[in-house]
Amino acid sequence: MKQSIEKALPAAVLTLLRPLVRILLRNGIAYGAFAELAKKVYVDVAYHDHAIPGKKQTISRVSALTGLTRKEAKRLLELEGADDQGANERYNRAIRVISGWLNDPRYWNERGEPCDLSLEDDEPSFASLVKKYSGDIPTQAMLQTLSDAGSVAVTEDGLVRLVNHAYIPGNDPVEKINILGTDAGELIATIDHNLTAPETELRFQRKVSNRQVCADILPAFKRLSAEKSQALLEDLDQWLARHECPDDAEDNDGKSAYVSVGIYYFEDRNPEGPKS
C-alpha cells in the first residue's frame, strides 16, 4: 500500500498543478514566487495541524516535518501572510527588467524617463538591460514576453519603447482569482476529509463523466447541465436561507457554520483512457 501511495500521490499532484501553473504563468508568477508560497503553506500546516497532542508545537518539529531548516521555518512562520509581492518581484525576471528600466539612470532620457532603446547595437540597449537584470535570458525571448504582456512596443524606427510601467501578463479579474482560492480549496479540503474520515462521516463528492460523447452534442449538454445545475443550486440556496441562525450575536455564537456545494463543467476534446 505504501508503494502504491508513493506513486499515486505525486501523479495526482502533477495533475492538479498543471491548470494552476497555467494560471500562474499567465499572470506573471514565476517558479520562485510559487516555491516561496508553497514553503509558507508547508510551515503553517505543519505548525498548526501536526502538533503532538498535549504538547506545544516547536520550530524543530516543523523543520523535521517539512525538511526546511529551523531558520527558514521560523522566518516563514513569522510572515504575516502569503501575499509577499517582494518575493514575486525578486523571482520574476520580466519584472526585474522593467524595474531596471524605471530605476537605472543609464536607461533614462534627459527628462529622467525611461528612454527608447535600440535592440542591440547602441548603448544603452535593450540587450544590455536584459543581460543586467535577467541574467541569461535571450534578448528576443524577453522582448517577446514583454510584448505579449503589452509592456513594450517596437517603434517604426526599430527602437524598444516601454509603454506600460507594470508587467501584468494575464491580468485575470481579481474576483475570479479569489474564486480559484476558495472553490478549488474547498474541493481539495473535501477530498482530504474523505481520504481519512470513517464511512459514516464522508462528505458528498461525486461527478458524472463519459469519454466517448459525440463532440457535436457538447453545446446541448453544456446548456442542459447549466440549466439543471442552476436550478439545483437555487433550491439548495433557498433551503439554506430558511435555516440561517438569527443575527443576534449571542444566539449565533458557536451555533453557526459555513457550508457550500459546488458544481462545475469540464470539457476535453482529446480524452485519453477508458470510457467512464
SVG drawing of the C-alpha trace seen along z (x, -y; Angstrom):
<svg xmlns="http://www.w3.org/2000/svg" viewBox="-37 -67 64 69">
<polyline fill="none" stroke="black" stroke-width="0.4" points="0.0,0.0 2.8,-2.4 4.5,-1.9 1.2,-2.5 0.5,-5.8 4.1,-6.9 3.3,-6.6 -0.3,-7.8 0.1,-10.9 2.9,-12.6 0.9,-11.7 -2.2,-13.3 -0.2,-16.4 1.1,-16.8 -2.4,-16.6 -3.9,-19.2 -0.8,-21.6 -1.0,-21.8 -4.1,-24.1 -2.8,-26.1 0.6,-26.6 -1.1,-27.8 -2.9,-30.5 0.3,-31.4 2.4,-31.8 -0.3,-33.7 -0.3,-36.2 3.5,-36.6 4.0,-34.4 7.4,-32.7 8.5,-29.5 10.5,-31.1 7.5,-33.1 5.3,-29.9 8.0,-28.0 8.0,-30.6 4.3,-30.4 4.4,-26.6 7.1,-26.7 4.9,-29.1 1.9,-26.8 4.1,-23.8 5.3,-25.6 1.8,-26.8 0.2,-23.4 3.0,-21.6 2.8,-24.1 -1.0,-24.2 -2.2,-20.8 0.6,-18.4 1.4,-19.2 1.8,-16.3 -1.4,-16.1 -0.9,-17.8 2.3,-19.4 3.1,-22.8 4.4,-22.7 8.1,-23.6 10.2,-25.0 12.4,-21.9 9.4,-19.6 8.2,-21.9 11.7,-21.7 11.7,-17.9 8.3,-17.6 8.9,-20.0 12.6,-19.4 13.3,-23.1 16.0,-24.5 14.9,-25.8 15.9,-29.3 13.8,-29.1 10.8,-27.6 10.9,-30.3 11.1,-33.1 8.2,-31.7 6.1,-31.2 6.6,-34.8 5.4,-36.1 2.1,-38.0 0.6,-36.3 1.4,-34.7 1.0,-37.8 4.7,-38.6 4.9,-40.8 8.6,-41.3 9.3,-37.6 7.4,-37.8 9.5,-40.7 12.7,-39.0 12.0,-35.9 10.2,-37.3 12.8,-38.3 10.4,-40.3 9.6,-42.4 13.3,-42.9 13.9,-44.2 11.1,-46.7 12.2,-47.8 15.7,-48.3 14.4,-50.4 12.5,-52.6 15.1,-52.9 18.5,-52.8 19.6,-56.3 21.6,-54.7 18.3,-53.8 16.7,-57.3 16.4,-60.2 17.2,-63.8 13.8,-64.2 14.6,-61.4 12.1,-59.0 12.7,-55.5 14.1,-56.1 13.5,-54.2 16.3,-51.6 17.9,-50.1 17.6,-46.3 21.3,-45.5 23.6,-48.0 23.8,-51.2 24.2,-51.8 22.1,-51.9 20.4,-49.0 17.6,-46.6 20.1,-43.7 22.3,-45.2 19.2,-45.9 18.1,-42.3 21.5,-41.0 22.0,-43.1 18.6,-42.5 17.6,-39.0 20.8,-37.1 21.0,-34.6 17.5,-35.1 17.9,-35.7 17.1,-39.2 14.5,-38.2 12.8,-35.9 12.4,-38.7 11.2,-41.1 8.5,-38.6 7.5,-38.1 7.1,-41.8 5.5,-42.4 2.9,-39.7 2.1,-41.4 1.7,-44.8 4.6,-46.2 6.8,-47.2 6.3,-48.1 8.7,-48.4 8.6,-51.8 8.7,-52.4 12.5,-53.1 13.1,-49.8 13.5,-51.1 12.0,-49.3 9.7,-51.5 8.3,-50.9 4.6,-51.6 3.4,-50.1 5.3,-50.6 3.9,-47.3 4.3,-43.7 0.7,-42.3 0.8,-39.3 -2.7,-37.9 -4.4,-40.5 -7.1,-38.0 -10.1,-39.5 -9.3,-39.7 -12.8,-38.4 -12.2,-35.3 -8.7,-34.7 -10.4,-34.8 -12.7,-32.0 -9.7,-30.0 -8.5,-30.1 -11.9,-29.5 -13.6,-27.0 -10.6,-24.9 -9.5,-24.9 -12.9,-23.7 -12.9,-20.8 -9.4,-19.7 -10.4,-20.1 -13.4,-17.8 -11.2,-15.2 -8.8,-15.5 -11.6,-14.9 -12.9,-11.9 -9.4,-10.3 -9.3,-9.8 -12.9,-10.0 -14.9,-6.9 -17.5,-5.7 -20.3,-7.2 -18.8,-10.8 -17.9,-11.1 -18.9,-14.3 -20.7,-14.2 -18.3,-14.2 -19.4,-12.9 -19.2,-13.6 -20.6,-12.2 -18.3,-11.8 -18.0,-10.0 -15.0,-9.8 -17.0,-8.9 -19.5,-11.7 -20.1,-12.9 -18.5,-16.3 -21.4,-17.8 -23.8,-17.4 -21.5,-19.1 -23.2,-22.5 -26.5,-21.0 -25.2,-19.1 -23.4,-22.3 -26.8,-24.1 -28.6,-21.2 -26.1,-20.8 -26.1,-24.6 -29.9,-24.8 -30.2,-21.8 -27.2,-22.8 -28.6,-26.3 -32.0,-25.0 -30.5,-22.7 -28.2,-25.4 -31.2,-27.8 -33.2,-25.1 -30.3,-24.5 -29.7,-28.2 -33.4,-28.7 -33.2,-25.8 -30.1,-27.2 -31.7,-30.7 -34.6,-29.2 -32.2,-27.6 -29.9,-30.5 -29.1,-31.4 -30.6,-34.6 -28.5,-37.7 -28.2,-38.1 -24.6,-37.6 -25.3,-35.7 -27.7,-33.2 -25.3,-32.8 -22.1,-32.3 -20.8,-28.8 -24.1,-27.7 -23.4,-28.7 -21.3,-27.0 -20.2,-27.7 -21.3,-25.2 -21.1,-25.2 -22.0,-22.9 -20.2,-23.5 -20.9,-22.2 -18.5,-22.6 -18.5,-21.8 -15.3,-20.4 -14.7,-19.5 -11.7,-17.8 -11.8,-17.3 -8.8,-15.0 -9.6,-12.5 -7.4,-9.5 -8.2,-6.3 -11.3,-4.1 -14.9,-5.2 -16.0,-6.2"/>
</svg>
